[in-house]
Amino acid sequence: MSRALKDHPDINTDTKKAVNELASKLKYQPNAVALSLKNSRSNTIGIMIPEIVHYFFSSVISGIEDVASQKGYTVIICQSNEKFAREVSNAKTLLSHRVDGILISISKETNSFDHFVNLQEGGIPLVFFDRIAPGISADLVITDDIDASYNATRHLIETGCKRIAHFAGPQGLVISRDRLQGYLNALTEAGLPIDKRLIIEADTFEKARNTVGHMLDAGNVPDGIFAVNDMTAIGAMQTIQKRGYKIPDQISIVGFSDGYLSGITDPHLSSVDQHGYEMGTTAAEMLFHRILSDEDEYVPEVKVLRADLIVRGSSEKE
């Protein structure tokens, strides 16, 4: 029966037709488990992400799923909710499901990578995207965060800002350190002083709202803010506007990731477009190359994607 369904040349046309008609009538579906045992593959890949609600990660997932569908693979999505313990549990779950490979963006809390080593020792190829695990020998797809953050900060400088705050992410993450470095590079190049009071870890909507309130109360008023992500930028915008400051006339703001919310704020939010869908397709193609390749020698590959600054009303002064 299986050979007839697969259009095998040794099966005559009438038999193929009869078998296909019967399969359709009985709503036959191939047994995925049996096929995986026969082929030594599960035809399933895993995705480990911090949070699925973020526009950036949902865009990445769309890219991954499109590539996986073309390859005939299904996808299991696990989110850590930014918790290290949950991430470790997700790794064990995917290992038990015999996935053929995993695409990973680590949580904020992750500072030990033994669970990734265990996956590799189990023969599972890994590709890290956006948030990587330093020291793990694996393929990477990343944004040029230093360059992107430099360009965002330089844009604020070019519009006349001189006291630019950076609402940073946790410095345990490579992306957070790189975005801070790009900000510092732009200030140094422009000859502007680096004021540590203007560099604050605030990478969520609520943290940004509270941080801006404290800064304004203390008289530590910036004329520009470069935020590590869009939700942080939007949180800052809300408090600034409630306090009666005008954006961008008095305080300009630039975010990072360019999600759909950047187009519905008032004014619209300037932001760095990370091209999440492209990151997803690129990472997926790299993973399938590892899964389907017969190469004996493993040389990790790094692909760096350029990000683009999209200038909108929150920083575009007349």
ABEGO torsion letter per residue (X at the ends): XAAAAAGBAABBAAAAAAAAAAAAAAGBBBBAAAAAAAAGBAGBBBBBBABAABAAAAAAAAAAAAAAAAAGBBBBBBBAGGBAAAAAAAAAAAAAAGBABBBBBBBAABABAAAAAAAAAAGBBBBBBGBBBBGBBBBBBBBBAAAAAAAAAAAAAAAGBABBBBBBBBAABAAAAAAAAAAAAAAAAAGBBBBAAABBBBABAAAAAAAAAAAAAAGBBBABBBBABAAAAAAAAAAAAAAGBBOAAABBBBBBGGBAAAAABOBBBBBBBAGAAAAAAAAAAAAAAAAABABABBBBBBBBBBBBBBBBAAABBX
